[in-house]
Every structure is written in C-alpha cells, then in structure tokens.
Amino acid sequence: MKRIENAIEHFLFASRWLMAPIYLGLVLALVVLLIKFGKEVWQLFSHIMTATGAELIIGVLSLVDIALIMSLLVIIMFSGYENFVSKMEDLHSHTDRPDWMGHIGFSDLKIKLIGSIVAISGIELLKAFMNVDNLSDRHLAWMVGIHLTFIVSGLLYALMDRIQTGGGGGH
C-alpha cells in the first residue's frame, strides 16, 4: 500500500510540469504585446506633428499600459514557474537576475497581480478622461465603478492576507 501511495505522490509531484507550457505560452503573449507596443510607437511617431496634446498623452499612456502588462507577465512567469514547477538553480547567480526572483510567494504574487490590475485600470480610466468628450456618462460611470471595484477588492485582499499572516509583513 505504501508503494502505491508513493507512486501516486510522485505522479502528482511530476504533474506540476504540466504548468510549464502555460509559462511558455506567456512568453508568446510577451511577443504579441511587443508587436502591439511597436505598432503603438509607430502610430505615435507617425502622427507626432498632427496629434493634439491629449492624443499624444493617450498614446504614451497606451505604451505605459503595455509595459505594465508585460512586466506583470514576467513576474507571473518567473515566480509562477519557481513556485509551482521548478527552481531556476542555474540562474541564481546570474548578474541580471532580478532581486525579487525566488522571493515572491503565491500570496505576494496575488497582491502584485491585483496591484497591477488597479494600475492598468487607472491608466485606462485616465485615457478615458482624456477623451471624455467622446464617451457617454454611462460609459465613464461604468469605468469608474469597475476601477473602484478593483481598488476595494485589492484592499480587501491585502487586509485578508495581512490577517492571515498575523499582521507581520513576512510570508
């Protein structure tokens, strides 16, 4: 019976590798976003002489938006892979290894995720406010409501996480 239990446990442990293609898929998502970023830069520069100040700001905010999403994907890829699949032992002494790598736990990852969602939502809201003349009050109200929902959700999650960890900051 113990052999069967060990076999099941080893099989379950090995199944974590089923997550690896997901993280590789996120690399492809980075490529897609890089192409989108290039397209946005091209549009921004091709209209630089005719665009209004508000259009330029919206263009720059779009670039920041993509950069935030890409940064979030990198955090999810590295910390998710290290938390759920395998440690990146060969990279621990790499000079370019980010300081946070290997130190972000699942709870920290969720806090970073909700924080990034709030930031991205805030940028989208700011872009909408820069284009307020072309949006209905109902559309803006929904955007503000959704943004506030993200903020409240993030605060509640952070509070629950703090209560769960005993109010200390360590995980």
MDAnalysis code that builds the backbone (N, CA, C; Angstrom):
import MDAnalysis as mda
import numpy as np

u = mda.Universe.empty(513, n_residues=171, atom_resindex=np.repeat(np.arange(171), 3), trajectory=True)
u.add_TopologyAttr("name", ["N", "CA", "C"] * 171)
u.add_TopologyAttr("resid", np.arange(1, 172))
u.add_TopologyAttr("resname", ["MET", "LYS", "ARG", "ILE", "GLU", "ASN", "ALA", "ILE", "GLU", "HIS", "PHE", "LEU", "PHE", "ALA", "SER", "ARG", "TRP", "LEU", "MET", "ALA", "PRO", "ILE", "TYR", "LEU", "GLY", "LEU", "VAL", "LEU", "ALA", "LEU", "VAL", "VAL", "LEU", "LEU", "ILE", "LYS", "PHE", "GLY", "LYS", "GLU", "VAL", "TRP", "GLN", "LEU", "PHE", "SER", "HIS", "ILE", "MET", "THR", "ALA", "THR", "GLY", "ALA", "GLU", "LEU", "ILE", "ILE", "GLY", "VAL", "LEU", "SER", "LEU", "VAL", "ASP", "ILE", "ALA", "LEU", "ILE", "MET", "SER", "LEU", "LEU", "VAL", "ILE", "ILE", "MET", "PHE", "SER", "GLY", "TYR", "GLU", "ASN", "PHE", "VAL", "SER", "LYS", "MET", "GLU", "ASP", "LEU", "HIS", "SER", "HIS", "THR", "ASP", "ARG", "PRO", "ASP", "TRP", "MET", "GLY", "HIS", "ILE", "GLY", "PHE", "SER", "ASP", "LEU", "LYS", "ILE", "LYS", "LEU", "ILE", "GLY", "SER", "ILE", "VAL", "ALA", "ILE", "SER", "GLY", "ILE", "GLU", "LEU", "LEU", "LYS", "ALA", "PHE", "MET", "ASN", "VAL", "ASP", "ASN", "LEU", "SER", "ASP", "ARG", "HIS", "LEU", "ALA", "TRP", "MET", "VAL", "GLY", "ILE", "HIS", "LEU", "THR", "PHE", "ILE", "VAL", "SER", "GLY", "LEU", "LEU", "TYR", "ALA", "LEU", "MET", "ASP", "ARG", "ILE", "GLN", "THR", "GLY", "GLY", "GLY", "GLY", "GLY", "HIS"])
u.atoms.positions = np.array([
    [0.829, -1.200, 0.000],
    [0.000, 0.000, 0.000],
    [0.873, 1.263, 0.000],
    [1.986, 1.190, 0.731],
    [2.887, 2.342, 0.795],
    [3.499, 2.627, -0.583],
    [3.784, 1.568, -1.382],
    [4.320, 1.749, -2.725],
    [3.322, 2.468, -3.623],
    [2.058, 2.119, -3.492],
    [1.010, 2.781, -4.286],
    [0.915, 4.247, -3.884],
    [0.941, 4.495, -2.579],
    [0.884, 5.873, -2.089],
    [2.072, 6.677, -2.617],
    [3.272, 6.108, -2.547],
    [4.463, 6.794, -3.061],
    [4.359, 7.042, -4.562],
    [3.858, 6.062, -5.296],
    [3.703, 6.225, -6.738],
    [2.730, 7.359, -7.059],
    [1.620, 7.402, -6.342],
    [0.634, 8.474, -6.551],
    [1.256, 9.830, -6.226],
    [1.972, 9.900, -5.114],
    [2.594, 11.170, -4.718],
    [3.634, 11.621, -5.746],
    [4.437, 10.692, -6.258],
    [5.429, 11.047, -7.271],
    [4.742, 11.484, -8.576],
    [3.673, 10.805, -8.930],
    [2.914, 11.183, -10.127],
    [2.326, 12.587, -9.966],
    [1.726, 12.858, -8.801],
    [1.169, 14.194, -8.543],
    [2.270, 15.249, -8.569],
    [3.400, 14.929, -7.961],
    [4.515, 15.878, -7.925],
    [5.030, 16.163, -9.339],
    [5.128, 15.124, -10.161],
    [5.601, 15.298, -11.539],
    [4.587, 16.060, -12.391],
    [3.317, 16.012, -12.018],
    [2.285, 16.682, -12.815],
    [2.439, 18.193, -12.821],
    [3.250, 18.723, -11.922],
    [3.473, 20.174, -11.903],
    [4.072, 20.635, -13.225],
    [4.752, 19.743, -13.937],
    [5.369, 20.092, -15.211],
    [4.330, 20.383, -16.288],
    [3.085, 20.032, -16.028],
    [2.020, 20.391, -16.963],
    [1.825, 21.909, -17.010],
    [2.316, 22.615, -15.989],
    [2.228, 24.078, -15.961],
    [3.281, 24.735, -16.866],
    [4.380, 24.037, -17.148],
    [5.479, 24.626, -17.922],
    [5.020, 25.173, -19.274],
    [4.189, 24.444, -20.039],
    [3.733, 25.023, -21.317],
    [2.919, 26.313, -21.140],
    [2.247, 26.431, -20.002],
    [1.496, 27.665, -19.730],
    [2.455, 28.851, -19.657],
    [3.568, 28.669, -18.936],
    [4.548, 29.755, -18.811],
    [5.229, 30.037, -20.147],
    [5.444, 29.002, -20.958],
    [5.976, 29.215, -22.305],
    [4.966, 29.978, -23.159],
    [3.688, 29.700, -22.955],
    [2.638, 30.444, -23.661],
    [2.639, 31.916, -23.280],
    [2.971, 32.204, -22.031],
    [3.058, 33.604, -21.610],
    [4.220, 34.314, -22.297],
    [5.272, 33.574, -22.627],
    [6.368, 34.162, -23.406],
    [5.841, 34.583, -24.777],
    [5.003, 33.748, -25.374],
    [4.392, 34.109, -26.662],
    [3.498, 35.342, -26.509],
    [2.815, 35.441, -25.372],
    [1.993, 36.631, -25.110],
    [2.879, 37.876, -25.028],
    [4.092, 37.727, -24.476],
    [5.033, 38.852, -24.447],
    [5.397, 39.283, -25.868],
    [5.592, 38.318, -26.750],
    [5.918, 38.633, -28.144],
    [4.760, 39.402, -28.790],
    [3.533, 38.948, -28.548],
    [2.351, 39.626, -29.091],
    [2.292, 41.065, -28.575],
    [2.523, 41.235, -27.287],
    [2.484, 42.585, -26.706],
    [3.631, 43.452, -27.215],
    [4.777, 42.841, -27.471],
    [5.892, 43.596, -28.038],
    [5.539, 44.119, -29.425],
    [4.885, 43.283, -30.214],
    [4.433, 43.718, -31.541],
    [3.418, 44.851, -31.407],
    [2.484, 44.706, -30.481],
    [1.487, 45.761, -30.229],
    [2.177, 47.053, -29.781],
    [3.195, 46.927, -28.915],
    [3.946, 48.084, -28.454],
    [4.615, 48.785, -29.644],
    [5.242, 47.990, -30.528],
    [5.883, 48.563, -31.714],
    [4.885, 49.305, -32.588],
    [3.695, 48.713, -32.745],
    [2.640, 49.354, -33.539],
    [2.222, 50.685, -32.903],
    [2.076, 50.691, -31.578],
    [1.692, 51.927, -30.874],
    [2.782, 52.996, -31.018],
    [4.052, 52.599, -30.894],
    [5.158, 53.555, -31.053],
    [5.141, 54.122, -32.467],
    [4.951, 53.237, -33.458],
    [4.904, 53.681, -34.853],
    [3.781, 54.705, -35.054],
    [2.580, 54.391, -34.527],
    [1.450, 55.316, -34.675],
    [1.726, 56.635, -33.964],
    [2.323, 56.569, -32.801],
    [2.611, 57.780, -32.040],
    [3.565, 58.687, -32.815],
    [4.634, 58.095, -33.349],
    [5.615, 58.898, -34.076],
    [5.128, 59.322, -35.455],
    [4.292, 58.527, -36.086],
    [3.817, 58.900, -37.424],
    [2.807, 60.049, -37.368],
    [2.197, 60.270, -36.206],
    [1.221, 61.361, -36.059],
    [1.715, 62.463, -35.121],
    [3.002, 62.470, -34.828],
    [3.524, 63.394, -33.820],
    [3.313, 64.864, -34.201],
    [3.355, 65.181, -35.478],
    [3.228, 66.576, -35.901],
    [1.768, 67.035, -35.992],
    [0.841, 66.084, -36.130],
    [-0.562, 66.472, -36.296],
    [-1.418, 66.157, -35.073],
    [-0.899, 65.392, -34.142],
    [-1.687, 64.981, -32.977],
    [-1.810, 66.118, -31.972],
    [-2.929, 66.118, -31.280],
    [-3.119, 67.088, -30.204],
    [-2.344, 66.611, -28.969],
    [-2.211, 67.487, -28.006],
    [-1.540, 67.114, -26.765],
    [-2.224, 65.939, -26.080],
    [-3.558, 65.960, -26.091],
    [-4.320, 64.878, -25.450],
    [-4.079, 63.557, -26.179],
    [-4.014, 63.597, -27.514],
    [-3.764, 62.371, -28.277],
    [-2.371, 61.816, -27.994],
    [-1.391, 62.704, -27.848],
    [-0.042, 62.253, -27.512],
    [0.007, 61.633, -26.123],
    [-0.682, 62.254, -25.176],
    [-0.718, 61.711, -23.814],
    [-1.389, 60.345, -23.800],
    [-2.483, 60.225, -24.536],
    [-3.176, 58.930, -24.619],
    [-2.250, 57.885, -25.250],
    [-1.500, 58.270, -26.272],
    [-0.551, 57.355, -26.904],
    [0.526, 56.895, -25.935],
    [1.063, 57.836, -25.166],
    [2.089, 57.489, -24.181],
    [1.494, 56.608, -23.081],
    [0.281, 56.923, -22.649],
    [-0.375, 56.091, -21.630],
    [-0.614, 54.673, -22.146],
    [-0.896, 54.549, -23.437],
    [-1.055, 53.218, -24.028],
    [0.259, 52.441, -23.956],
    [1.375, 53.129, -24.190],
    [2.682, 52.482, -24.081],
    [2.959, 52.040, -22.645],
    [2.632, 52.907, -21.695],
    [2.818, 52.569, -20.273],
    [1.943, 51.375, -19.901],
    [0.737, 51.372, -20.406],
    [-0.201, 50.277, -20.168],
    [0.389, 48.941, -20.629],
    [0.910, 48.917, -21.835],
    [1.507, 47.691, -22.374],
    [2.732, 47.295, -21.556],
    [3.549, 48.282, -21.176],
    [4.745, 47.985, -20.374],
    [4.359, 47.374, -19.024],
    [3.309, 47.883, -18.392],
    [2.850, 47.323, -17.118],
    [2.371, 45.884, -17.280],
    [1.631, 45.640, -18.342],
    [1.122, 44.285, -18.582],
    [2.284, 43.328, -18.842],
    [3.259, 43.777, -19.626],
    [4.409, 42.921, -19.909],
    [5.220, 42.641, -18.642],
    [5.402, 43.653, -17.815],
    [6.119, 43.459, -16.547],
    [5.378, 42.473, -15.658],
    [4.071, 42.602, -15.615],
    [3.256, 41.680, -14.830],
    [3.421, 40.251, -15.344],
    [3.431, 40.070, -16.657],
    [3.612, 38.738, -17.226],
    [4.970, 38.142, -16.841],
    [6.008, 38.969, -16.840],
    [7.337, 38.481, -16.448],
    [7.319, 38.026, -14.993],
    [6.701, 38.814, -14.133],
    [6.605, 38.439, -12.719],
    [5.838, 37.128, -12.572],
    [4.724, 37.016, -13.271],
    [3.911, 35.786, -13.192],
    [4.698, 34.589, -13.727],
    [5.400, 34.782, -14.843],
    [6.166, 33.671, -15.427],
    [7.259, 33.188, -14.478],
    [8.083, 34.112, -14.001],
    [9.208, 33.718, -13.159],
    [8.754, 33.171, -11.814],
    [7.903, 33.926, -11.139],
    [7.510, 33.478, -9.794],
    [6.601, 32.260, -9.867],
    [5.724, 32.205, -10.866],
    [4.868, 31.036, -11.011],
    [5.673, 29.793, -11.312],
    [6.631, 29.905, -12.219],
    [7.467, 28.759, -12.560],
    [8.250, 28.291, -11.330],
    [8.861, 29.255, -10.611],
    [9.655, 28.879, -9.435],
    [8.787, 28.366, -8.291],
    [7.588, 28.877, -8.143],
    [6.720, 28.431, -7.045],
    [6.048, 27.100, -7.328],
    [5.721, 26.837, -8.600],
    [4.884, 25.683, -8.895],
    [5.550, 24.602, -9.740],
    [6.633, 24.938, -10.465],
    [7.231, 23.945, -11.359],
    [8.617, 23.548, -10.864],
    [9.577, 24.462, -10.937],
    [10.950, 24.106, -10.598],
    [11.751, 25.365, -10.282],
    [12.711, 25.226, -9.398],
    [13.620, 26.341, -9.099],
    [14.566, 26.543, -10.279],
    [14.895, 27.772, -10.559],
    [15.829, 28.082, -11.646],
    [17.236, 28.164, -11.055],
    [17.751, 27.013, -10.635],
    [19.027, 26.937, -9.916],
    [20.183, 27.550, -10.702],
    [20.259, 27.271, -11.991],
    [21.377, 27.767, -12.795],
    [21.394, 29.290, -12.880],
    [20.263, 29.916, -12.623],
    [20.167, 31.375, -12.767],
    [20.320, 32.124, -11.446],
    [20.473, 31.411, -10.334],
    [20.538, 32.081, -9.036],
    [21.732, 33.023, -8.914],
    [22.807, 32.741, -9.614],
    [23.991, 33.608, -9.521],
    [24.134, 34.513, -10.743],
    [23.141, 34.514, -11.622],
    [23.203, 35.349, -12.831],
    [23.188, 36.821, -12.430],
    [24.048, 37.621, -13.053],
    [24.170, 39.034, -12.674],
    [22.903, 39.831, -12.976],
    [22.126, 39.405, -13.968],
    [20.906, 40.135, -14.325],
    [19.664, 39.615, -13.615],
    [19.818, 38.628, -12.758],
    [18.663, 38.058, -12.051],
    [18.016, 39.145, -11.185],
    [16.705, 39.373, -11.369],
    [16.022, 40.385, -10.545],
    [16.062, 40.002, -9.057],
    [16.180, 40.995, -8.185],
    [16.266, 40.746, -6.742],
    [15.039, 40.024, -6.208],
    [13.874, 40.310, -6.775],
    [12.639, 39.723, -6.266],
    [12.469, 38.259, -6.666],
    [13.210, 37.830, -7.683],
    [13.048, 36.476, -8.201],
    [13.445, 35.451, -7.145],
    [12.574, 34.504, -6.910],
    [12.820, 33.483, -5.899],
    [12.293, 33.869, -4.531],
    [11.826, 35.112, -4.406],
    [11.340, 35.588, -3.111],
    [9.851, 35.904, -3.114],
    [9.222, 35.832, -4.269],
    [7.797, 36.151, -4.354],
    [7.019, 34.851, -4.201],
    [6.263, 34.767, -3.117],
    [5.413, 33.608, -2.882],
    [4.070, 33.787, -3.567],
    [3.222, 32.789, -3.435],
    [1.915, 32.829, -4.087],
    [1.088, 34.016, -3.593],
    [1.138, 34.272, -2.295],
    [0.381, 35.394, -1.737],
    [0.918, 36.722, -2.270],
    [2.242, 36.855, -2.319],
    [2.845, 38.077, -2.863],
    [2.465, 38.259, -4.329],
    [2.425, 37.148, -5.047],
    [2.063, 37.197, -6.462],
    [0.643, 37.720, -6.644],
    [-0.272, 37.255, -5.799],
    [-1.664, 37.722, -5.907],
    [-1.762, 39.215, -5.578],
    [-1.007, 39.682, -4.596],
    [-1.008, 41.118, -4.259],
    [-0.458, 41.923, -5.439],
    [0.639, 41.467, -6.045],
    [1.200, 42.168, -7.202],
    [0.218, 42.164, -8.368],
    [-0.480, 41.050, -8.551],
    [-1.459, 40.944, -9.625],
    [-2.583, 41.957, -9.445],
    [-3.179, 42.001, -8.265],
    [-4.286, 42.936, -8.044],
    [-3.782, 44.380, -8.104],
    [-2.553, 44.627, -7.609],
    [-1.984, 45.973, -7.710],
    [-1.790, 46.390, -9.156],
    [-1.335, 45.464, -9.980],
    [-1.152, 45.758, -11.401],
    [-2.482, 45.980, -12.097],
    [-3.480, 45.191, -11.732],
    [-4.810, 45.374, -12.323],
    [-5.351, 46.756, -11.986],
    [-5.159, 47.186, -10.739],
    [-5.607, 48.525, -10.338],
    [-4.853, 49.588, -11.126],
    [-3.542, 49.422, -11.285],
    [-2.755, 50.404, -12.031],
    [-3.185, 50.455, -13.506],
    [-3.372, 49.295, -14.102],
    [-3.797, 49.241, -15.508],
    [-5.184, 49.848, -15.662],
    [-6.079, 49.534, -14.744],
    [-7.421, 50.111, -14.771],
    [-7.358, 51.631, -14.608],
    [-6.470, 52.095, -13.741],
    [-6.297, 53.538, -13.548],
    [-5.814, 54.222, -14.816],
    [-4.897, 53.588, -15.527],
    [-4.398, 54.154, -16.779],
    [-5.513, 54.198, -17.821],
    [-6.293, 53.111, -17.897],
    [-7.420, 53.094, -18.849],
    [-8.429, 54.190, -18.499],
    [-8.658, 54.393, -17.204],
    [-9.582, 55.442, -16.762],
    [-9.032, 56.827, -17.117],
    [-7.740, 57.024, -16.918],
    [-7.121, 58.294, -17.273],
    [-7.207, 58.543, -18.777],
    [-6.983, 57.506, -19.570],
    [-7.124, 57.649, -21.023],
    [-8.567, 58.023, -21.384],
    [-9.537, 57.432, -20.684],
    [-10.941, 57.765, -20.942],
    [-11.226, 59.215, -20.575],
    [-10.682, 59.668, -19.463],
    [-10.904, 61.051, -19.050],
    [-10.255, 62.035, -20.031],
    [-9.158, 61.610, -20.662],
    [-8.513, 62.471, -21.659],
    [-9.369, 62.551, -22.925],
    [-10.283, 61.599, -23.075],
    [-11.144, 61.517, -24.250],
    [-12.614, 61.671, -23.828],
    [-12.850, 62.424, -22.778],
    [-14.160, 62.499, -22.134],
    [-15.266, 62.993, -23.079],
    [-14.909, 63.817, -24.034],
    [-15.925, 64.361, -24.941],
    [-16.535, 63.297, -25.844],
    [-15.830, 62.208, -26.060],
    [-16.305, 61.159, -26.970],
    [-16.932, 59.971, -26.253],
    [-17.074, 60.060, -24.948],
    [-17.635, 58.944, -24.180],
    [-18.901, 59.387, -23.461],
    [-19.823, 58.458, -23.327],
    [-21.066, 58.779, -22.619],
    [-20.822, 58.769, -21.108],
    [-21.689, 59.474, -20.394],
    [-21.596, 59.473, -18.934],
    [-21.755, 58.060, -18.383],
    [-22.613, 57.284, -19.021],
    [-22.827, 55.902, -18.572],
    [-21.547, 55.083, -18.710],
    [-20.859, 55.239, -19.860],
    [-19.610, 54.517, -20.085],
    [-18.567, 54.903, -19.034],
    [-18.433, 56.206, -18.787],
    [-17.474, 56.674, -17.775],
    [-17.856, 56.181, -16.383],
    [-19.148, 56.185, -16.077],
    [-19.600, 55.712, -14.760],
    [-19.247, 54.238, -14.567],
    [-19.435, 53.441, -15.614],
    [-19.065, 52.023, -15.537],
    [-17.563, 51.865, -15.328],
    [-16.777, 52.660, -16.042],
    [-15.322, 52.566, -15.892],
    [-14.885, 52.929, -14.476],
    [-15.475, 54.012, -13.929],
    [-15.152, 54.415, -12.559],
    [-15.603, 53.335, -11.569],
    [-16.793, 52.795, -11.784],
    [-17.310, 51.745, -10.906],
    [-16.438, 50.501, -10.928],
    [-16.006, 50.102, -12.105],
    [-15.140, 48.929, -12.227],
    [-13.791, 49.195, -11.563],
    [-13.245, 50.395, -11.792],
    [-11.966, 50.755, -11.167],
    [-12.093, 50.738, -9.637],
    [-13.143, 51.314, -9.123],
    [-13.353, 51.309, -7.667],
    [-13.532, 49.890, -7.139],
    [-14.183, 49.043, -7.915],
    [-14.337, 47.639, -7.520],
    [-12.977, 46.970, -7.415],
    [-12.092, 47.233, -8.387],
    [-10.731, 46.683, -8.330],
    [-9.993, 47.193, -7.098],
    [-10.130, 48.491, -6.805],
    [-9.451, 49.071, -5.653],
    [-9.950, 48.423, -4.358],
    [-11.258, 48.352, -4.196],
    [-11.831, 47.767, -2.980],
    [-11.443, 46.292, -2.868],
    [-11.508, 45.562, -3.978],
    [-11.109, 44.158, -3.964],
    [-9.654, 44.005, -3.550],
    [-8.800, 44.856, -4.098],
    [-7.380, 44.807, -3.746],
    [-7.143, 45.101, -2.284],
    [-7.822, 46.114, -1.784],
    [-7.674, 46.454, -0.362],
    [-8.178, 45.327, 0.532],
    [-9.318, 44.751, 0.181],
    [-9.854, 43.653, 0.977],
    [-8.947, 42.428, 0.920],
    [-8.402, 42.146, -0.264],
    [-7.494, 41.012, -0.358],
    [-6.246, 41.252, 0.491],
    [-5.677, 42.474, 0.411],
    [-4.487, 42.793, 1.199],
    [-4.791, 42.691, 2.704],
    [-5.982, 43.147, 3.099],
    [-6.379, 43.048, 4.504],
    [-6.506, 41.590, 4.935],
    [-7.155, 40.772, 4.101],
    [-7.293, 39.348, 4.431],
    [-5.923, 38.677, 4.510],
    [-5.028, 39.032, 3.600],
    [-3.691, 38.458, 3.604],
    [-2.939, 38.863, 4.868],
    [-3.105, 40.114, 5.258],
    [-2.441, 40.611, 6.474],
    [-2.975, 39.901, 7.714],
    [-4.289, 39.705, 7.769],
    [-4.898, 38.991, 8.898],
    [-4.397, 37.541, 8.938],
    [-4.349, 36.911, 7.763],
    [-3.915, 35.515, 7.677],
    [-2.473, 35.345, 8.127],
    [-1.605, 36.298, 7.793],
    [-0.195, 36.185, 8.158],
    [0.091, 36.773, 9.528],
    [-0.934, 37.152, 10.248],
    [-0.742, 37.643, 11.609],
    [-0.317, 39.088, 11.693],
    [-0.503, 39.842, 10.613],
    [-0.204, 41.258, 10.649],
    [1.272, 41.572, 10.506],
    [2.104, 40.565, 10.452],
    [3.548, 40.762, 10.320],
    [3.860, 41.156, 8.908],
    [4.660, 41.373, 8.241],
    [4.839, 41.594, 6.813],
    [5.471, 40.416, 6.165],
    [5.949, 39.469, 6.952],
    [6.635, 38.323, 6.338],
    [5.680, 37.233, 5.966],
    [6.053, 36.513, 4.969],
    [5.212, 35.403, 4.498],
    [5.985, 34.146, 4.732],
])
